[in-house]
Amino acid sequence: MNFAVSTIKWGLALVAAWLLVACATGKTQASPPSWVLNPPSQSRTEYWGVGEGFDYETARRTALRSVASQLRVSISGSVENQTKTHNQLVDRAEQSRVAEVIQEIEFPKTSVEKSVKYNDNFFVLVKVDRQAFLKETQAKFDTLNRSVQNELSDLDRRSAIEQFRKLNAVVPNIDKAVALGQLLRIADPEFSVSGDLRRLETQRQYAANSASRVSFSIEHEPRDRDIANAVTTFFNSYGIRISPSERALVLRITTEVREDLLFGNKSHLLAVTFQLVDDKKQIIASKQYRQSGNSLETYSMARQDAVKKLANAMQAAGISVGLGL
């Protein structure tokens, strides 16, 4: 759906709202101003939006949101088409990332070209300086892109776990830059971001697969096999391999346990420490958890409850925070 069609549909929605008011009140309504139904078409220099509100400022903000909404519809349609064509490179989460970026937009140069008070409501026609908007968006994209490339400049010289840590740390900025690039590419195809955008998309895909390049072995006491199994399941959900090879990183699990009985309730307090050890026997990350399990039956069932809570806590934290990376 192109921008002009979206604008017309927005105007039709406002007219429909007028008609509903007329039917509800039983009063004859005069025709709305022509610019409500037929706002000016977008051009290389400007965007247009129409808004309604109970006061002037609300109508103005609504008009600006209508411009952003039309951009979002155009970009989401383009992203969806790309998803169907290049499913390995563009996922549907792209649409939500672009929507988040558009939601944060503050157009740098705007003006109210027309306004009218009608049936106790205000209607406003706003003009957005398209070139100023694109210039500011380009600047944001360039700043994020430079930051990402600086962060990843020595990536190929790092170990698999260091790459994993670095990539996961920079992914939020990659996502924001990609969303801005998508916005620029649709808003003005002449902007020269396509090469940078493809590189960022490739880097994001590389980051998504970075866990699969890391392998671990797990060290634990026999009594903590249930925790080791929970950790293995957690790793597998991220594509991380459990391998006993000498080159694998070692996840060392140590625990302290306290059991109590209070009013017939058996509790199992589980203190768990994870230490990530590299091939030089250096501790490169650590994380501690404290979980309490309860049961009216047995201490064994109380421990099962504690281990289940531990697994949930790790999953909620994610792989990087979950291991203290």
C-alpha positions as CSV (number, residue, x, y, z in Angstrom):
1,M,0.0,0.0,0.0
2,N,1.5,3.3,-1.0
3,F,1.6,6.5,1.0
4,A,-1.1,8.3,-1.0
5,V,-3.7,5.5,-0.7
6,S,-3.1,5.3,3.0
7,T,-3.7,9.1,3.3
8,I,-7.0,8.8,1.4
9,K,-8.1,5.9,3.7
10,W,-7.3,8.0,6.7
11,G,-9.5,10.8,5.4
12,L,-12.3,8.4,4.7
13,A,-12.1,7.1,8.3
14,L,-12.5,10.7,9.6
15,V,-15.6,11.3,7.3
16,A,-17.1,8.0,8.6
17,A,-16.6,9.2,12.1
18,W,-18.5,12.4,11.2
19,L,-21.4,10.4,9.8
20,L,-21.6,8.3,12.9
21,V,-21.8,11.4,15.0
22,A,-24.6,12.7,12.8
23,C,-26.6,9.5,13.1
24,A,-26.1,9.4,16.9
25,T,-27.2,13.0,17.5
26,G,-29.9,13.2,14.9
27,K,-28.5,16.5,13.7
28,T,-27.9,17.5,10.1
29,Q,-24.1,17.8,9.5
30,A,-22.6,20.1,6.9
31,S,-20.0,18.7,4.7
32,P,-16.5,18.6,6.2
33,P,-13.8,20.8,4.8
34,S,-12.4,19.3,1.5
35,W,-8.9,19.0,2.8
36,V,-10.1,16.4,5.4
37,L,-11.1,13.9,2.7
38,N,-8.5,15.1,0.1
39,P,-5.3,16.2,1.8
40,P,-2.4,17.1,-0.5
41,S,-0.5,14.2,-1.9
42,Q,3.0,13.5,-0.6
43,S,5.9,14.9,-2.7
44,R,9.7,14.8,-2.6
45,T,9.6,17.7,-0.1
46,E,6.7,17.0,2.2
47,Y,4.3,14.6,4.0
48,W,0.7,15.5,4.9
49,G,-1.5,14.3,7.7
50,V,-5.0,15.1,9.0
51,G,-6.0,14.8,12.7
52,E,-9.0,15.2,14.9
53,G,-9.2,16.0,18.6
54,F,-11.1,17.7,21.4
55,D,-8.6,20.5,21.3
56,Y,-6.1,22.0,18.9
57,E,-3.0,20.3,20.3
58,T,-4.6,16.9,20.4
59,A,-5.7,17.2,16.8
60,R,-2.2,18.3,15.8
61,R,-0.6,15.3,17.5
62,T,-3.1,13.0,15.9
63,A,-2.3,14.4,12.5
64,L,1.4,13.7,13.1
65,R,0.6,10.2,14.2
66,S,-1.3,9.7,11.0
67,V,1.8,10.5,9.0
68,A,3.8,8.0,11.1
69,S,1.0,5.4,10.7
70,Q,1.0,5.7,6.9
71,L,4.8,5.2,7.0
72,R,4.4,2.2,9.2
73,V,1.8,0.6,6.8
74,S,4.0,1.2,3.8
75,I,7.1,-0.3,5.4
76,S,5.3,-3.2,7.0
77,G,4.0,-4.2,3.6
78,S,7.4,-4.1,2.1
79,V,9.0,-6.1,4.9
80,E,6.3,-8.7,4.6
81,N,7.0,-9.1,0.9
82,Q,10.7,-9.4,1.6
83,T,9.9,-12.1,4.2
84,K,8.1,-14.1,1.7
85,T,10.9,-13.8,-0.8
86,H,14.0,-14.0,1.4
87,N,12.8,-15.9,4.5
88,Q,16.3,-16.6,5.7
89,L,17.4,-13.0,5.8
90,V,14.3,-11.1,6.9
91,D,12.0,-12.4,9.6
92,R,8.7,-11.2,10.7
93,A,10.1,-9.6,13.9
94,E,11.4,-7.0,11.4
95,Q,7.9,-5.5,11.3
96,S,7.7,-5.0,15.0
97,R,11.3,-3.5,15.1
98,V,10.4,-1.0,12.4
99,A,7.1,-0.2,14.2
100,E,9.0,0.6,17.4
101,V,11.4,2.9,15.6
102,I,8.5,4.8,13.9
103,Q,6.7,5.0,17.2
104,E,9.7,7.0,18.6
105,I,9.8,9.4,15.6
106,E,9.7,13.1,16.3
107,F,9.4,14.9,13.0
108,P,12.0,17.7,13.1
109,K,10.1,20.3,11.0
110,T,6.3,20.5,10.9
111,S,3.7,23.2,10.4
112,V,-0.1,23.4,10.7
113,E,-1.4,24.5,7.3
114,K,-5.1,24.4,8.1
115,S,-7.3,24.0,11.1
116,V,-11.0,24.2,11.9
117,K,-13.3,23.7,14.8
118,Y,-16.3,21.6,13.8
119,N,-19.0,20.2,16.1
120,D,-16.9,20.8,19.2
121,N,-13.9,19.0,17.7
122,F,-10.8,20.4,16.1
123,F,-9.4,19.2,12.8
124,V,-5.9,20.0,11.7
125,L,-3.9,19.5,8.5
126,V,-0.2,19.3,9.1
127,K,2.8,19.4,6.8
128,V,6.0,17.5,7.6
129,D,9.3,18.5,5.9
130,R,10.2,15.2,4.3
131,Q,13.8,16.1,3.5
132,A,14.5,17.3,7.1
133,F,12.9,14.0,8.4
134,L,15.0,11.9,6.0
135,K,18.2,13.8,6.8
136,E,17.7,13.3,10.5
137,T,16.9,9.6,10.1
138,Q,20.0,9.2,7.9
139,A,22.1,10.8,10.6
140,K,20.7,8.4,13.3
141,F,21.4,5.5,11.0
142,D,24.9,6.5,10.3
143,T,25.7,7.0,14.0
144,L,24.4,3.6,14.9
145,N,26.1,1.9,12.0
146,R,29.5,3.4,12.8
147,S,29.1,2.3,16.4
148,V,28.3,-1.3,15.4
149,Q,31.1,-1.5,12.9
150,N,33.6,-0.1,15.5
151,E,32.4,-2.7,18.0
152,L,32.8,-5.6,15.6
153,S,36.0,-4.4,13.8
154,D,38.2,-7.1,15.4
155,L,35.5,-9.8,15.6
156,D,37.4,-12.3,13.4
157,R,40.3,-12.3,15.8
158,R,38.2,-13.3,18.8
159,S,37.4,-16.8,20.1
160,A,33.9,-18.2,19.6
161,I,32.8,-17.3,23.1
162,E,34.2,-13.8,22.8
163,Q,32.4,-13.4,19.5
164,F,29.2,-14.6,21.2
165,R,29.6,-12.1,24.0
166,K,30.4,-9.2,21.7
167,L,27.7,-9.9,19.2
168,N,25.0,-10.3,21.8
169,A,26.0,-7.0,23.4
170,V,25.8,-5.1,20.1
171,V,22.6,-6.8,18.8
172,P,20.2,-4.1,20.1
173,N,22.1,-1.4,18.1
174,I,22.1,-3.6,15.1
175,D,18.3,-4.0,15.3
176,K,17.8,-0.3,15.7
177,A,20.1,0.5,12.7
178,V,18.4,-2.1,10.5
179,A,15.0,-0.7,11.4
180,L,16.2,2.8,10.5
181,G,17.7,1.5,7.3
182,Q,14.4,-0.1,6.3
183,L,12.6,3.1,7.0
184,L,15.1,5.1,4.8
185,R,15.0,2.5,2.0
186,I,11.2,2.7,1.8
187,A,10.8,6.4,2.5
188,D,13.4,7.4,-0.2
189,P,15.1,4.6,-2.3
190,E,17.7,7.2,-3.4
191,F,19.3,7.2,0.0
192,S,22.6,5.2,-0.2
193,V,22.1,2.8,2.7
194,S,21.5,-0.4,0.9
195,G,25.1,-1.7,1.2
196,D,25.4,-0.8,4.8
197,L,21.9,-2.3,5.5
198,R,22.8,-5.6,3.9
199,R,26.0,-5.8,6.0
200,L,24.0,-5.1,9.2
201,E,21.4,-7.8,8.2
202,T,24.2,-10.2,7.7
203,Q,25.8,-9.3,11.0
204,R,22.5,-9.8,12.8
205,Q,22.1,-13.3,11.2
206,Y,25.7,-14.1,12.2
207,A,24.8,-13.0,15.8
208,A,21.7,-15.2,15.8
209,N,23.9,-18.2,14.9
210,S,26.8,-17.3,17.2
211,A,25.7,-19.7,19.9
212,S,25.9,-22.7,17.6
213,R,29.7,-22.1,17.3
214,V,30.2,-22.4,21.0
215,S,30.6,-25.8,22.8
216,F,30.6,-26.5,26.5
217,S,31.4,-29.4,28.8
218,I,29.7,-29.4,32.2
219,E,31.5,-30.3,35.5
220,H,29.3,-31.1,38.5
221,E,28.9,-33.3,41.5
222,P,26.8,-36.5,41.1
223,R,24.1,-35.0,43.3
224,D,23.7,-32.1,40.9
225,R,23.0,-34.2,37.8
226,D,19.4,-32.7,37.8
227,I,20.8,-29.2,37.6
228,A,23.2,-30.3,34.8
229,N,20.3,-31.7,32.9
230,A,18.4,-28.4,33.3
231,V,21.5,-26.5,32.1
232,T,21.8,-28.8,29.1
233,T,18.2,-28.2,28.1
234,F,18.8,-24.5,28.5
235,F,21.9,-24.6,26.2
236,N,20.1,-26.7,23.6
237,S,17.3,-24.2,23.4
238,Y,19.9,-21.7,22.1
239,G,21.6,-24.2,19.8
240,I,24.7,-24.5,22.0
241,R,26.4,-27.9,21.9
242,I,27.4,-29.9,25.0
243,S,30.7,-31.6,24.1
244,P,33.4,-33.1,26.3
245,S,36.2,-32.1,24.0
246,E,39.4,-30.5,25.4
247,R,38.8,-27.3,23.5
248,A,35.3,-26.9,24.8
249,L,34.6,-24.3,27.5
250,V,33.8,-25.7,30.9
251,L,30.7,-24.8,32.9
252,R,31.5,-25.6,36.5
253,I,28.5,-26.1,38.7
254,T,28.8,-25.9,42.5
255,T,25.9,-25.9,45.0
256,E,25.0,-25.4,48.6
257,V,21.8,-26.8,50.0
258,R,19.8,-26.2,53.1
259,E,16.6,-28.1,54.0
260,D,14.0,-27.0,56.5
261,L,10.7,-28.2,57.9
262,L,8.1,-25.7,58.9
263,F,4.5,-26.6,59.8
264,G,4.7,-29.7,57.8
265,N,6.1,-27.9,54.7
266,K,9.5,-29.2,53.5
267,S,11.7,-26.6,51.9
268,H,14.9,-27.0,49.8
269,L,17.0,-23.8,49.5
270,L,19.3,-24.2,46.6
271,A,22.3,-21.9,46.1
272,V,23.9,-22.5,42.7
273,T,27.1,-21.0,41.3
274,F,28.0,-21.2,37.6
275,Q,31.6,-20.6,36.6
276,L,32.6,-20.5,33.0
277,V,36.2,-21.6,32.5
278,D,38.2,-21.3,29.3
279,D,41.0,-23.6,28.0
280,K,43.6,-21.7,30.0
281,K,41.7,-22.5,33.2
282,Q,40.7,-18.9,33.6
283,I,37.3,-18.0,35.0
284,I,35.8,-15.7,32.3
285,A,32.2,-15.5,33.7
286,S,30.2,-16.4,36.8
287,K,26.6,-16.3,37.9
288,Q,24.8,-17.1,41.2
289,Y,21.3,-18.2,41.7
290,R,19.3,-18.8,44.9
291,Q,16.0,-20.8,44.5
292,S,13.7,-22.3,47.1
293,G,11.5,-25.3,46.5
294,N,8.7,-26.5,48.6
295,S,6.7,-29.7,49.1
296,L,4.3,-31.2,51.6
297,E,5.4,-34.6,50.5
298,T,9.2,-35.1,50.4
299,Y,12.5,-33.2,50.3
300,S,13.1,-34.7,46.9
301,M,10.0,-33.1,45.5
302,A,11.0,-29.8,47.1
303,R,14.3,-30.0,45.3
304,Q,12.5,-30.7,42.0
305,D,10.5,-27.6,42.6
306,A,13.7,-25.6,43.2
307,V,15.4,-26.9,40.1
308,K,12.3,-26.1,38.0
309,K,12.4,-22.5,39.3
310,L,16.1,-22.3,38.5
311,A,15.5,-23.4,34.9
312,N,12.7,-20.8,34.6
313,A,15.0,-18.1,36.0
314,M,17.7,-18.9,33.5
315,Q,15.3,-19.0,30.6
316,A,13.9,-15.6,31.6
317,A,17.4,-14.1,31.9
318,G,18.5,-15.4,28.5
319,I,21.8,-16.9,27.6
320,S,24.1,-13.9,28.2
321,V,22.7,-12.7,31.5
322,G,21.8,-16.3,32.5
323,L,25.5,-17.2,32.6
324,G,26.9,-13.9,33.7
325,L,28.5,-13.2,30.3
